[in-house]
């Protein structure tokens, strides 16, 4: 897995995202984010992790491992890579939101030290699923 920069990675990111989520982001949505100087993307053939970094904070924008490769520790390795980047760049807080019905992701985030801090009502699935907001202080 490597850090990827530039809009050339929009299509591969979209292709991986499409395998991970039922409502994937478009190639244009990835391209629009990848031109921003605050966006960081780590990706390989089985997963991706995209963040926005501002000052000493980071937000995970999207994170996914393709279904046939889940539960093999690959997500944890991606998060570890992101944590290393955060430490090297003096980032002290990492935020994310996750659908409250995504139990495997919630278990991974909590295992990796994220703490639930809030809830967004009806954030996912056309207003039918709440988002849990997590933070990790480094």
N, C-alpha and C positions, 0 to 999 in steps of 0.2 A: 504494500500500500504506500502511495506517495501523495505528497501535497501537489495539487494541480492548480494551475493558474491560467486564466484567459478563457475567452469564449469558445476556443477550440474544444473545450471539455463539456460544453453544453449538451451536445447530442449524446455522448457516452453517459453523462450523468442522468439525462432524461431516460435513456434506455434501461439503466439499472433501477432508477426510481420507479419506472413502469412495472418492473417485476416485483417490487417491494410493496407497492401501495395500490389500492383499488381506485383512488383518485389522484393519479400522478401529476406532477408539475409538467408543464410543456417545456420543450427545448428553449423557447423564447424566455420563459420565466427563469430558467437556469442562466441563460445568456445575460439577461438583465441584471441578475445578481453577481455574476462572475466579472462584470466590468467594474464593479464597485471596489475601491481599495480596501474596504473593511471585510470583504468576503474571503473566507478560507474554505477550501475543499480538499478533503482527503478521499481517495477513491482507488479501488482496484476492481477486478472483474466480478466480484461477488458483493460489493457493498460500497456505500458512500456516507460521508459525514460532512455536512456543510454548516459553517458557523459564520456569524457576524461578530467582529471584534471592534469595540469602541472603548477607548481609554483603557481602564483596567478591568473591563467586563466583556464577557463573551456570551452569545446566545446560540444554542444549537437550533438551526433553522430546519434541518431535516437530517434524518439518520435512518439508514435501512440496510439490512442484509437480505439477499434473495432467499426466498423460503427454503429451498433445498439445502442451504448452508447454515441455517439458523441452529442455535443450541450447540455450537462447536467452539465457542470462545472467540469468534472473530469480531463480534461487536465489542467485547471487552478490550480486545487488542486495539481496535480503532479508538475507543475512548481513552485508552492509555496513551496513545500517540497524541491525541488532542490535549490531554493533561500535561504531557511533556512540553508541547508547544506553549501552552498557557503559562507554565512555570518559567520557561525561557524568555517569555515576553511580558513578564510581570502582570499577568492577568490574575485577578484575585477572586472573581466570582464568575460562575458559569450558570446560566439559566436555560431552562427548556420547558416546553409543555408537551404533554402526552395525553392521549385519549384515555379516559378513566377505565375503559374496557380492554385496554391493551396490557393485560396482566404480565406477559413475558417481558415487555419493555420496562414496565414499572419495577419488576423484580430486579432487572439488570441495573437500572438507575439507582435503586436503593442499595444494591450490593456495592455499587461503585461510589457510594457516599453522598448521593444527592438526597436532599431533604425537601419534603412537600411543604410549600409555603402558602399556596392559595389555590383557588378554583375559578375557572371561567365557565360560566353556564352556557351550554349549547354551542360550544366553539366548533365542534366537528360534526360531520355527517348531516349537513343541512340543519343544524340546530338540535340534533337528537342526542348528541354525546357531549358530555362535559370534558373540559381539559383540566388536568391537574398541572399546576405550575411548581417546578422544582428548582432548587438552587444548590450549588456546591461551592463552598468557600475553600479556596486553596491557600 
